[in-house]
Amino acid sequence: MDAFAVCLAAGLCLRGGAALKGLRLPLSFGFFQFLMPLLGFRLVSASLGFLSSLDHWVGFALLFWVGLRMIRRGLEGEVEEVPFWEEMGLRKVLVFSVATSLDAFAVGMAFPSLRVPPLPTSISMGVLTASISTAGLMLGCGTSRALGNRAEVLGGAILLGLGLKVLLEHL
């Protein structure tokens, strides 16, 4: 659902043909939701305590910063040649992919105690995440046309709420 919300917010800000370029985000989310549980499964160790003490702070900071930036731009009517989400560079996609999949890493560490097969479970997680995230991107793009500049404010508000949810769930 975190990946869905980020893709929804991204879709709200994509213009015209950039939505196709934006597909990198849900596909990357799906890949990382597949990969991270497998890594967690392989790395069952004391790192769980360390990682779980930081993941919510990283997720909160990233989502909050991007959300505030989007709201500010939407309210000011700031026009950029390349809006924030349309510059879907590899670095930005990877940062968001890792931030939304840290919990999947921890879930993978629990695979042995849950007695679930790691590979089929991870494949299912990846495919489901990519599918739901693509739907979020498409929904955001469709809504963007109707809302105009207010779409960026709505997308920013979604990210702020998601960041607060991540933080509150772990505190």
Stockholm file with secondary structure:
# STOCKHOLM 1.0

chainA/1-171         MDAFAVCLAAGLCLRGGAALKGLRLPLSFGFFQFLMPLLGFRLVSASLGFLSSLDHWVGFALLFWVGLRMIRRGLEGEVEEVPFWEEMGLRKVLVFSVATSLDAFAVGMAFPSLRVPPLPTSISMGVLTASISTAGLMLGCGTSRALGNRAEVLGGAILLGLGLKVLLEHL
#=GR chainA/1-171 SS CHHHHHHHHHHHHCCTTHHHHHTHHHHHHHHHHHHHHHHHHHTCSTHHHHHHHHHHHHHHHHHHHHHHHHHHHHHHTCCCSSCGGGCCCHHHHHHHHHHHHHHHHHHHHHHHHHTCCHHHHHHHHHHHHHHHHHHHHHHHHHHHHHHTTHHHHHHHHHHHHHHHHHHHHHC
#=GC SS_cons         CHHHHHHHHHHHHCCTTHHHHHTHHHHHHHHHHHHHHHHHHHTCSTHHHHHHHHHHHHHHHHHHHHHHHHHHHHHHTCCCSSCGGGCCCHHHHHHHHHHHHHHHHHHHHHHHHHTCCHHHHHHHHHHHHHHHHHHHHHHHHHHHHHHTTHHHHHHHHHHHHHHHHHHHHHC
//
